[in-house]
């Protein structure tokens, strides 16, 4: 879709469950020519009843498209990427929305697709699933990770970033696949382990019903993601197993410190640990951001631009604009104040 005005973009979404369906609904709402496809005939029929274009054949859905979003179960995405790449022209950009990035990025590199595939992950969702749970505003304003290619050019990343910012008001976060998978382990995947552990322990407890009768906000908040469809959670954890297991070590260490302070009846040490945790929690609601702009040559060299993008993501910043004008590309940036 390079050079194609966003309003004239022809898009496809492969896999129209919660995330893919929400992308399709928002694209249509924005006036973009967008079609969907799903391997499940019932989902295709449901989509048609909603007025969405859903061909029966995948090839018909992606033919002559400028950009294709890949959704669906994580284990299927590498094969889907290869299938869609074979069915589309070189002008077609492809991205995915999977919650892990290293595996599919490696597949793209192995098959020479990094010039038109940009790994992506919108950080939004619910504990519901399927097209019936999809809404056009689910991803509005969400952080949306994009992984720029390690090798030039950066045009596919720029084009997709501009599309996501304009259509979804996305806060585009540039990251390498490895940094994404490490951060996602702590931000999303380990919380699923902790929520499952608490809910599972109560499920096995002889006081199960008594606990449920007393359960208030802390239990509901702490176990919310345990309501995610179990196969989706298992796929996510297995796909990011290496990074989850590595990042579990500091989590286990902090929990061990809390348990030791409790066992030792050390009120001061226990409070100090919880104060550290409280400050982090407060930072979720209060993270002042400072805007700026940065300009690079549109035709390279790309090393300084890539370094800038990856440092921005690592420091907790995001892009709010990306525009190529003649010989320059200009990024509008927000980064945590003081960073």
Secondary structure as UniProt FT lines:
FT   TURN            2..3
FT   HELIX           6..8
FT   STRAND          10..14
FT   HELIX           18..29
FT   TURN            30..31
FT   STRAND          33..37
FT   HELIX           41..49
FT   TURN            50..51
FT   HELIX           58..62
FT   TURN            63..64
FT   STRAND          67..70
FT   HELIX           74..76
FT   HELIX           77..87
FT   TURN            90..91
FT   STRAND          93..96
FT   HELIX           102..110
FT   TURN            111..112
FT   TURN            114..116
FT   STRAND          117..118
FT   STRAND          120..122
FT   HELIX           131..133
FT   TURN            136..141
FT   STRAND          143..146
FT   HELIX           155..168
FT   STRAND          171..174
FT   HELIX           177..184
FT   HELIX           185..189
FT   HELIX           190..204
FT   TURN            206..207
FT   HELIX           208..214
FT   HELIX           217..223
FT   HELIX           224..227
FT   HELIX           230..239
FT   HELIX           241..263
FT   TURN            264..265
FT   HELIX           267..285
FT   STRAND          289..297
FT   TURN            298..299
FT   HELIX           303..314
FT   TURN            315..316
FT   STRAND          318..325
FT   TURN            326..327
FT   STRAND          328..336
FT   TURN            337..338
//
